[in-house]
Amino acid sequence: MSRRPATGHNTQGIPEATIARLPLYLRVLYACAEQGIATVSSEELAAAGKAVQAAWIQLDVPQCGYCQSGQIMSASALVAKNRAPSDADIDAAMSGNVCRCGTYNQIRAAIKDAAANVKGA
């Protein structure tokens, strides 16, 4: 696996990949790659990811963009495995992501909307 030096050490705590439909940080991914653990491709999260992106746009979730990649990766992983997440499920899945703008209510609503509207369930 090649490392992308331009991404630094991911000090923002943003998930950048998934393994077994769980969001992971690249420093964890490097360790897994060295052990021969296979990653999940984006195609496996495609339906959930598309539903999350559509909900994000429909509910105007993005503000400054600081956290969006991590929020969307975590939300997509959650929606891919749980089509009816409770507030506690959402809190647990999204706990590693910090939103500077405080759009947590919109994020929660978008996740619930995405889970209800994901295609290919």
Residue, then its C-alpha position, 0 to 999 in steps of 0.5 A: m500500500s502506498r502512503r500519501p504524504a500530502t495527507g499528513h498524519n490525519t490529525q483532524g481525526i477524519p476517517e479516510a477508509t473503511i474495513a468491514r464497513l467500519p470507518l478507519y483512520l489511515r494510520v490504522l489502515y497502514a497497520c492493517a495493510e501490513q498484516g494483509i487485511a483486505t479493505v472494503s471498496s467504495e462500491e460496497l458502500a455505494a448505495a448507502g453513500k449515495a443516500v447519505q450524500a443526497a440527504w446531506i444536500q437535501l437537508d443543507v448539512p454542510q456549512c464550512g466543510y471542515c468535517q464533511s469527509g469524515q461525517i459522510m464516511s462514518a454516516s455511510a458506514l452506519v447506514a450500510k449496516n443499520r437501516a433504522p439507526s436510533d439516536a444512540d446508534i448515531d451517537a456511537a457511530m459519529s462520536g469520532n467526528v467534530c463539527r466546528c459549525g455544530t450541525y449535529n441536529q442536521i447530521r442526525a436528521a440526514i442520517k435518519d433520512a438516508a437510512a430510510n431512503v437507501k436503495g438496494a436494501 
